[in-house]
Amino acid sequence: MGIIPSRNLEEQRREQNGVVYFDRGTIQGKDGRRYDRYAIQTHFVQVGESQTALVEKYVRPLYQEGDLLSFGAKVMCMCVKSVKTRDEVKPGWWANHLWRFAGINHTGVGMHEPYKLQLVIDMCGLPRVLFAAAASAVTKLFGIHGVFYKICGKGVGGIDGFYTRSSFELYHQMALINPDNPNELCDRLYQETGIPVVLMDANDIQRDQLGKSAGFPLTDEQIQDAMADNPSGQGDELTPLILIRPLK
């Protein structure tokens, strides 16, 4: 796979029709197909904003026939109100004690925070969380990681927030939970905008594809190829919308 890289934001920065975006360069997939990627900068999206309005405001001015859209999962959570605030989560005895033994996941964020652990208990039930914690403790002795998230399931690994190191104060007090109907959300956005959509929870270590609109023209493997270098960047860049332009 070939990547034409440039992570210097000033070199990448472009502006067109009042929209600021970053040219992430061209990437070539394992099958030889090539893609240009444009990371579109938005405002800090608040809870309850319209995902369709965001696409029309930020994506439409750059869109060309054949373009595809990667929509960031965190912004989708904000739009569909798939969030929990600290006021809505009440850490109990188990959460207040178990979090001290929790590790971190592949993103550097884990359950070592009582509010987040309590949220998982609320979602999965205490018996499953206790079993997952015990299994995780045993398997880590053999170098096996991620068992806690696999046993809990229900998108627990995708919970983000209650994170005091975030650049955004709101994320100190709020957790985002990946929606449980991602394909439906992508279909609806495609029907309202005419732009094929894939919902991505991406970071510099892995790109999790949560769902895509019906008839999306790339295979799952091709989507991974197009997003391989995480063109979304880090959260503080405010570039959750990635316009993918397949090259002929």
C-alpha positions, -999 to +999 in steps of 0.1 A: +000+000+000+014+034-009+006+066+010+015+101-001+018+116+034+019+151+049+008+156+084+018+192+085-015+209+089-004+242+074+007+225+043-025+205+041-049+234+048-072+245+020-103+266+018-131+264-008-166+280-008-161+290+028-152+255+040-118+248+056-105+213+049-071+194+050-058+176+020-046+143+034-031+132+001-036+101-020-035+066-008-033+033-027-051+002-016-040-034-017-060-039-049-043-009-066-073+015-063-063+050-053-082+076-032-079+113-024-091+122+011-102+155+024-107+161+061-133+187+066-132+210+096-164+216+115-174+236+145-176+217+178-208+199+174-233+200+202-258+174+214-289+173+192-275+189+161-287+176+127-263+153+109-279+162+076-274+199+082-238+193+090-233+175+057-251+202+037-231+229+054-196+214+053-196+186+027-219+198+000-196+228-010-167+203-018-187+174-031-182+160-066-201+132-082-187+099-071-174+111-037-181+091-006-183+103+031-168+089+062-188+103+091-172+103+126-189+082+152-184+107+180-202+134+161-230+110+152-233+102+189-237+139+196-263+143+168-285+114+179-280+122+216-263+088+224-246+104+254-245+101+292-235+129+316-218+125+350-250+136+366-268+106+350-242+080+362-240+071+399-209+050+407-217+022+432-194+001+454-181-021+426-173+007+403-156+027+430-133-003+438-128-021+406-116+009+385-083+008+403-075-025+387-086-016+352-062-013+324-063+008+292-074-002+258-058+003+224-066+040+223-050+047+257-083+051+274-099+024+295-121+017+325-097+032+350-124+058+359-154+049+382-180+068+362-171+050+330-170+016+347-204+023+363-217+031+328-205-003+316-222-020+346-254-002+338-253-013+302-241-049+307-251-059+342-228-065+372-225-103+367-211-100+332-187-072+342-174-092+371-169-122+349-152-100+323-129-085+349-119-118+363-113-133+328-093-102+318-071-105+349-063-142+341-057-138+304-034-108+309-010-131+327-006-149+293-002-116+273-038-117+260-055-083+260-090-070+252-109-099+268-129-075+290-143-057+260-150-089+241-170-104+270-189-072+278-198-066+241-226-041+234-201-016+220-184-011+254-150-007+236-165+023+218-174+043+248-156+076+249-156+105+273-154+111+311-119+118+300-102+146+319-072+148+295-095+157+266-089+191+250-126+198+252-142+205+286-175+189+276-159+155+273-147+157+309-184+156+319-199+135+292-195+100+277-204+091+241-219+057+234-217+044+198-253+041+184-268+006+181-284+013+147-254+025+126-266+011+093-300+027+097-284+061+105-262+058+074-291+048+052-311+078+064-283+102+059-277+088+024-314+092+015-314+128+027-282+139+011-276+115-018-240+109-006-230+073+003-220+072+040-198+050+062-198+055+100-163+052+114-148+052+149-112+059+140-079+066+157-042+062+149-042+025+159-073+011+143-103+022+122-136+006+134-163+005+107-196+007+125-220+007+096-225+020+060-254+029+038-270+003+015-252+001-018-220+017-006-196+013-036-165+002-016-160-032+001-152-032+037-115-040+028-114-010+004-129+013+031-101+002+054-075+009+026-089+044+021-088+052+058-056+033+066-036+064+078-065+078+099-072+109+078-096+120+106-066+129+127-070+135+164-102+148+180-089+183+187-085+189+149-123+190+145-122+170+113-148+143+117-160+144+081-138+128+055-146+131+019-132+101+000-127+106-037-119+074-056-095+081-085-101+066-119 
